[in-house]
């Protein structure tokens, strides 16, 4: 059994440029480092994507960005298919 399994973190977002960095730094600053981040953008029209792109340059972990037309938070949470245990 793997004692250090990869954890997939699903982060739905919609026009949260003012708050997204706080969430991203919180994820980055955890002691557990074997993670990937799946960000599902539910149709943002602010600069959320730009901030995510800049953040991705600062970490070694895999950042997956998925953009969809606005369909609501429930739909955004259900978009990702991922290999690791899920925390959302």
C-alpha positions as CSV (number, residue, x, y, z in Angstrom):
1,X,0.0,0.0,0.0
2,X,1.3,3.4,-1.0
3,X,2.0,5.5,2.2
4,X,2.1,8.7,0.2
5,X,-0.8,8.6,-2.2
6,X,-1.5,11.4,-4.6
7,X,-4.4,13.5,-3.5
8,X,-6.5,15.4,-6.1
9,X,-7.9,18.7,-4.9
10,X,-10.9,20.0,-6.9
11,X,-11.4,23.8,-6.7
12,X,-14.4,25.2,-8.4
13,X,-14.3,28.9,-9.1
14,X,-16.3,31.7,-10.6
15,X,-15.1,35.3,-10.8
16,X,-13.0,34.9,-7.6
17,X,-9.9,36.8,-8.7
18,X,-9.9,38.7,-5.4
19,X,-10.0,35.4,-3.3
20,X,-8.4,32.7,-5.5
21,X,-4.8,33.4,-4.4
22,X,-5.7,32.9,-0.7
23,X,-7.0,29.4,-1.6
24,X,-4.0,28.6,-3.8
25,X,-1.5,29.7,-1.2
26,X,-3.3,27.6,1.4
27,X,-3.1,24.5,-0.8
28,X,0.6,25.2,-1.6
29,X,1.6,25.7,2.1
30,X,0.3,22.4,3.3
31,X,2.9,19.9,4.7
32,X,1.6,17.1,2.4
33,X,3.2,17.6,-1.1
34,X,1.9,14.7,-3.2
35,X,-1.1,16.5,-4.7
36,X,-2.5,17.8,-7.9
37,X,-4.9,20.7,-8.2
38,X,-7.9,20.6,-10.5
39,X,-9.4,24.0,-11.0
40,X,-12.8,24.1,-12.7
41,X,-13.5,27.7,-13.8
42,X,-17.3,28.0,-14.2
43,X,-17.2,30.8,-16.8
44,X,-15.2,33.5,-15.0
45,X,-14.8,36.7,-16.9
46,X,-12.4,38.4,-14.5
47,X,-8.6,37.7,-14.4
48,X,-8.9,34.4,-12.4
49,X,-7.2,32.4,-15.2
50,X,-4.2,34.8,-15.3
51,X,-3.7,34.5,-11.5
52,X,-3.9,30.7,-11.8
53,X,-1.3,30.7,-14.6
54,X,1.1,32.8,-12.5
55,X,0.6,30.6,-9.5
56,X,1.2,27.4,-11.5
57,X,4.7,28.7,-12.3
58,X,5.6,28.7,-8.6
59,X,4.8,25.1,-7.7
60,X,6.1,21.7,-8.8
61,X,2.7,20.0,-8.5
62,X,0.4,19.4,-11.4
63,X,-2.2,22.1,-11.9
64,X,-5.1,21.2,-14.2
65,X,-7.3,24.1,-15.4
66,X,-10.7,23.4,-16.9
67,X,-12.9,26.2,-18.2
68,X,-16.6,25.6,-18.8
69,X,-19.5,27.9,-19.6
70,X,-21.3,29.0,-16.4
71,X,-23.4,26.1,-15.3
72,X,-23.2,26.5,-11.5
73,X,-21.0,25.2,-8.7
74,X,-22.5,21.7,-8.6
75,X,-21.7,21.2,-12.3
76,X,-18.1,22.6,-11.7
77,X,-17.5,20.1,-8.9
78,X,-18.6,17.2,-11.1
79,X,-16.5,18.0,-14.2
80,X,-13.2,16.5,-13.1
81,X,-12.2,12.9,-13.4
82,X,-9.0,12.3,-11.4
83,X,-6.9,9.4,-10.2
84,X,-6.3,10.4,-6.5
85,X,-8.6,10.5,-3.5
86,X,-10.8,13.6,-3.7
87,X,-11.0,16.5,-1.2
88,X,-13.3,19.3,-2.2
